[in-house]
Amino acid sequence: MLDPHFKAMIEAAAEQAANAPPLDAVPPAMIRMGYQMQRKASDQNPPQDVAAKDLEIGGAAGPIPGRLYTPGGVKTPSGGLVYFHGGGFTIGDLETHDGHCRRLASLAGVRVLAIDYRLAPEHPFPAGHDDALAATKWAFDHAAELGIDPARIAVGGDSAGGNLAASVAIDLKDDPKRKIAFQLLLYPGIWPETETASRQALDGPILTKAALAWFDKSLAAAGHPQEGRAFLGKVKLTGGLPPALVVTAGFDPLKDEGRDYAARLTAAGNSAAHVEYAGLVHDFYVMPDVSPAVHEAVRETAAALKAAVG
């Protein structure tokens, strides 16, 4: 059953959602502003024991914004998580995921480096993927000044950010100087080769068929020579990838592809665990004020991150 707190939230917003204009009719900047307002309104009480410092990170085409979260009392060096926010490669930023990154840092006792990669449609594929890869390399190369142990660096992200993290893990698999220790893939968008049952059956809540189509169109990865970096369902996985935790939500169109990706990682000889929160929805990690169930999921996720690189 759908978590009753999320059910109430979705029902309360149903009329407004039904009357919303098509995404193509709204400037991306306005969609981003609306998303930021929604998510920050659902996350009013982030941990206060985490220091945040804005940085310039080396992106693929020049500096990009980043934010380093350091939990109180953490040792130096500590484990680290390079984190990519969700939002279909088109929305989301450091602010929409600020509370989420603070919770992961606080509960796992690791430094979190959030990356504000370039967004489509202004910067179509592979700009965001190139930034994610460049930023992860930058984190390894600047680990000492970040206070992070380069032997304990994880990559992670939610939704499209999970896609970026998984893609970076594949790209760096054979890099001897930059060995990723762990992948934290939270309801990742894998973009499967054939449409999954959950994509067919579920039109929302939160993540609708129209939104997925708009994200696809904006990203413009289809037909690109490097499209396999985004459409991970087409990629033949091999051994030697970092251990992974894949989290899915029961009321999420992406749940089947996340589950299947964990199974594909395992079948290729890698270590991968899959956890599904059956009553929750897409994007739940950045809506902690909606339901107590989110806090329990966050604690369990942070514990896995701590066990891996803490």
N, C-alpha and C positions, 0 to 999 in steps of 0.2 A: 504493500500500500504506500501511496505517496505520503511523505511526512506531513502531518496535519498543519504544521506551521507554514511550510512552503505552499501547501494547498490553499490556505487562507490568503497568503500573499498573492498567489497567481489569480485566484478568483477576484480579489479586490482590484487587480490591474487589468482584468479581462476586457472591460469596455474600452479603456484607453488604448489597449493593444489592438483591438479590433478596428478602431478608428484612425490608427496611425497611417500616414501616407507610405507608399512603397519606398523602399530604401533608395532606389535609383533616383527618386524625386527629391532627396534631401542631401545637401552638401555633406561630404564626409566629416568636415570640421564640426558640424552641428550634431551628427550622430555620435562622434567622440565625446563631445561635451555632455550630451545626454547620458551616455554610458558612464562617464566619470561621476556625474551627479547621482545616478542610481546606485552605483556600487559604494560610493563613499557614504551614502545615506544608510546603507545596510552594514556598515562597519565603523561604528562610532567609538569603539573602546579598544583600540589596539594596545599591545603591551607598552608600558612606559619604561621598561628597563633595557631598552635598546637604543643605542646612539645611531643616528643616520647622517651620512656625509655624502653630498653630491660630488660627483667626479666627472671628468672627461675620459671616456674609454676610447681606445683605438678601434674604430669601425673599418669597414672595407673601403669606404670612399672618403674617410676623414673622421674626425672626432665625433662621437655620439654621447649622449648623456648616460650616466649610470649612477647608482646609489649603493653605497656600502653600508650594510647594517651590522653593527657590532653589539652583541648582547653583553650586559653587565657582568663583570667578573670572569669573562672568557680568557683563556690563556692565549699567549702569543708564541708561536703560531697556533692557529686553530684549524680545524677542517673548514672547508668552504663550499658554498653552493653558488654556481653561476646560474641565475634564474631569468627565464624569458616569460613575460606576461602573455596571457591569452588575449583573444579578441579577433580571431579570424584573419590575422595578418593585417587588419585594417583599422582596428580600434584598440583601446587599452593603452596604458602608459605607466609611468612610475607611480602616479597617484592612485590609479584604480587598484593597484596591487600592493600599496604601501603597508596596509595593516596585515595582509597575508604574509608578506616577507618578514615583517616584524615578528609575527607569531612563529614562523619557522625558525628564525634566528634564536628567539628566546627559548623555545621549547627544546630545540635540538642542541643548543649551545655551540652553534657554528656561525661564522660570518657568512652573510648572504650578499652577493653582488648582483643587483638587479640591472638589467640591460634594456635601454630604451632604443631598440632597433628601428630602422626606417620602416614606414608603413605604406602599404598599397592603399588606393590605386596611384597615388602620386609617385610611389617608388615600387613598381611592380617586381615580381619575381625575376631574378633571385636576390634582390637587394636585402630583404630581411634575413634570408638564410646566409648571405655573405657576411652581414654584420654580426650575426650570431656566432659564426665560425671565427671571424676576426676577433671578436670580443673575448671568446673563450681562450684563444691563443694569447691574447693580451693579458688575461687573468693569470695564466700560467707564468708568463714572462715577467709579470710584476707581482708575483705572489709574496715576495718578501716585504715589499712596501705596503701591501694590503693586509699583512699579518696572517697570511694563509699558508698552510703547509702544502706545497705542490703535489705531494704524494696523497693528499686527502681532498681532492677537488671533485665535486659532483656537478653534474649539469641537471637542470630541471626546468619544468614549465607546465602550464596548464593549457589545455585546448590547443590552439595554434602554437603556443609556447612549448607544449609537449612535443609537437611535431619538430620544432626547431631544436629542442634538446636531443631528441632521438637522431635527427639528421646530423647534428654536430658529433654525436658519439660515433656514428658510422664514418664520418669524414676523418676523424682523428684516430680511428682504430689502430692504424699502423704508424702513428707518430711516436717515435721512441722517447721524445722529450716531453710529451704532453699526454700522460696516461690518465684518462678519466677514471675515477674510482667507483662511480655510481651514477645511475640515471633515475631521476624522480619524475615520472611521467603521469601527470594528473589529468584524467579524462582527455587523453591526447587525441588530436585529430590526425589520423594516419592516412586518410584519403585512400581507401581500399580500392583494389583493382576492379572488383565487382561490388555493387551496392549491397550492403549488409541488410539483414532483416530489420535491425533496429532503425536504420536510416529510412527504410521503406515504411515502417509502421508508425514511427513517431514524428509528429510535426509539432515540436515544442514538448513540454513547456520550456521556456527560456530560449532554447535554440530551435528555430523553425526552419522549415524547408526553404522558405524565401531568404532567410538570413544566410543559410549555407550556400545557396545559389549566388547571392550577392558577394559573399566572401570569395567563392571560386572565380567569379567574373573579375573582381577587383585584383586578385592575386595574379591572374593571367599567366599561370604556370603551364597550362595545357599546351602541348606541342613544343615547348621550349626544349632545347637539347639537354638541359640539366633537370628536366621535370622530375626525375626520380629522387631528387633531394627533398621534394615536397610530397610527391605521391609515393609514400613509403610502402604502400601495398604492392607496388611493382618491383620493389627491390628484393633481390635474393640475399637473405641474411646469412652470415657466416659466423663461425665461432670467434672468440677473442673480443667480443663486445663487453662493455662494463656491466656488472650486475644491475638489475633494474627492478623497480617497484612500479607497477602500472595500476593506477586507481581508476575505477569507473563508477558511474552513478546509474541506478536502475531506471531512472526516468530521463535518459539522455540518448539522443539519436546516435551518439558516438560510442555507446557502450560495447557494441559487438566488435568494432574494429580495435578498440583498446584491448579487450580480452583476447582477440585473435593475435594481436601483435605480441602479447606476452607469450602465447603458445608458440608462435613462430620463433621468438628468441630462444625459448627452451629447446625446441626441435633442432635448432641450429647449433646446440651445444653450449648455450649461454645460461646464466642463472637469472631467472625472472620470476617474480612473485606477482600475483594478481589479486587485488582486493576490490570487491564491489560493495558500495553502500546502496542497498536495494531501494531505500525510500527517498533517496536524494536526487537532485536535479543537476543539470549542467551548470557550471559556474558556482557551485555551492561554497567553495573555499573562500570566495570573496564576498560572501553574504552571511557572515557569522552571527549577525544580530537577529537573523530570521528564525533560527532554530538551535536549540541546545545540541542537536545531533551533529551540527557542524563542528562544534568544539571537541566532541569526542573523536571525530574523524581526524581533525587537525592534530590532536595529541598522538593518535596512533601513527599518523604519517610522519610527524616529527620524530617519534621514537625510532622509526625505521631509518630516517636520515641520520640520526645520532649514532645508531648502531653501525652504520656504514662508514661515516667519515668523522664522527664526533670525537 
